[in-house]
Amino acid sequence: MRKFLSLLIIFLMLLPLNIKAANTNATIAFSGTTETYCGELAIIEVHSITQSAVDNISGSINYDKSVLAVFKVEVSDNLGNWNFKVDSSTPGVIKFYGNSSNDTLLQDRTLFKVTFIVHSQLATSTAISTNSISSNIKTTEEVTEQIVTNQDEIDKAKEDGKPEEEWPEPIIEEVKKTVDKEETINYEYASHNISISKRVSSDCFLKEITIDNATISPVFNKLTNAYKVTIDKKAELKINYIAEDPKATVVIQDEINNQIVITVTAENGSNNTYVLTIIRQTNYDSNADKNDSENNNTDIDNPIIQPDNPQEPVQNKIDTPTLIVLIGLSTVALIGISIGSILIYKGSRQ
């Protein structure tokens, strides 16, 4: 029995003792957009972070297809020596795989960039997460084996039929050697959250205010908040308006003390008011008032003077007596110039 136990111990000792391989910690990391708006873009980069050099990788990432849609995928420039492919044809999943014969992923390497379109119209939060990402690595390990150097003598004693008590005691020796090993690295789970908000307008202005059968002054400008409205006493006051933003809310309050307040509230809660002061006149004609206003727009600084008869062109006319006087003066001037020239010439000769 003692011999049997000894042999069992020897058998267990002959099993190889493995030394732990290189650090196999590996994760996928995300970077990029953490906040965006409905209808806009979200850009995410996918990184591989490993402590062991790997020359292949495969897996996928998941996203909520009811919130996001893939617009564009770009493989990183630093994978120029890799055969790297990304498949985004299935909504909700992005598959990728790659390998290289002369380049390895080590530490932090960017794999690819995804540009998403946020097609959800509701404010929400969504996550992008990893799914079954792995790499296969080949390593060499040093193992220790224990061998029985006198195993032949023990086997011969068995064959000879000797009792176990007469078998030789085993002589054990440790032997170290290097072996090749293939190992699968499973990347740790990772996720990236994106907060999506609904962009709301702050536009609380009117584009136009018009009132039937009335005149409004000054001319409407969205930045002007106070106006006078002149209308006939018997006419119905009907206010028409157009908001700059169709999503804005417009409330017209009842007339109090001849004033009407119009409040415009933007989608984000901002508000603006316009105050109309109503002036009612007897037998007021808004069309006549508009015509007078147009006539008053004549340029008084540079008036255009029309001739009495607009059919005849204006001409510069000189009467006959004036013409005779002008001719006489010209003749006298010419004679005087001639006499003066003769006298100057005679003086110079003397």
Secondary structure, 3 states (H helix, E strand, C coil): CHHHHHHHHHHHHHCCECCCCCCCCEEEEEEECCEEECCCEEEEEEEEEEEEEECEEEEEEECCCCCEEEEEEEECHHHCCCEEEEECCCCCEEEEEEECCCCCEEEEEEEEEEEEEECCCCCEEEEEEEEEEEEEEEEEEEEEEEEECCHHHHHHHHHCCCCHHHCCCCCEEEEEEEEEEEEEEECECCEEEEEEECCCCCCCCEEEEEECCEEEECCCCCCCCEEEEEEECCCCCCEEEEECCCCCEEEECCCECCEEEEEEECCCCCEEEEEEEEEEECCCCHHHHHHHHHHCCCCCCCCCCCCCCCCCCCCCCCCHHHHHHHHHHHHHHHHHHHHHHHHHHHHHHC
